Structures are given as structure tokens and as C-alpha cells.
Amino acid sequence: MSKVVRLPEDVIEIALKYGKNLAEGIRTMDKLLEEYKELDKKLADVIETRIRDVIREELEMLRRF
């Protein structure tokens, strides 16, 4: 299905940086955003795990005193 829409020139230029036409550029941007979201979630999980490890280590050290 196709639709006719009006886009500002700068938006067209941005989309064309990601693909040979608007559709390909938008699909590529969507794919990159999904990959970024997945990477961001993994990074957040790693940070949370590291924070928990540090807190656990600190609590163990305090228990020794």
C-alpha cells in the first residue's frame, strides 16, 4: 500500500542518507533504532548487574567488621 505525504526537504535529505529512496531509508532507520533499543537494554542489564555486585561486595566487607 502506498500513500502520498508531504515531507519537509530536510526530512527527505535525512532519509536519503540511510537508503537509496525514502522507503529504504526509513526502513533502515527503523532497523537501527530497534538494534539500539536491544543494545540499550543489554547495557542497562549489565550496569544493573555490576551495581548489584558492587553493593553485595560492600555489604560483605561491612559484615566482616
N, C-alpha and C positions, 0 to 999 in steps of 0.2 A: 504494500500500500504506500502510496506517495501523497505528500501534502505540500502545498505551496505556502511558504512562510517568508516573512521579511526579517532579515538579519542585518545588523549594523556591519559596516565594512570591516571594522576591527575584529569582530567575531569570526567573520569569514576567513580573514587572514590567520587567525589563531588556529582554526580548524584545519586549514590547509597546511599548516606546519606539521600536522600529525598524519596526514594522508593525502593521496593524490586528488581526492574530491571531498566534499563536505561529509558525506555519509561515512566514508572510510576514516576520516579524521575524527569524527565524533565517536565512532566505534572504538578506535584506538585509545582515545582519551578515557572512555568508559572502562576499557580493559585495564589501563594503567591505574585508574582510581581504585578498581577492585583489588588489584595486586597491592597497592599501597595500603588499603584497609586491612588486608590479610597480614602484611608485614607489620603494620602498626599494632595489630592485635598480638602478634607473636612477640614483638618488642615489649609491649605492656606486660605480657605474661612473664618474660624474662626479668624485667625490672621488679615486678611484684615478688617473684621467687627470690631474687637477690636481697631485697629488703627484708623478707621474712627470715632468710638465712642469717643476715647480719643481726637482726633483733634476737633470734634464737641464740646466736653465739654470745651476744652481750648478756643475755639473761643467764646463760650457763656460767659465764665468768663471775657474775654477781652472786650466784648461788655458792660459789667456792669460798667466798669471804664470810 
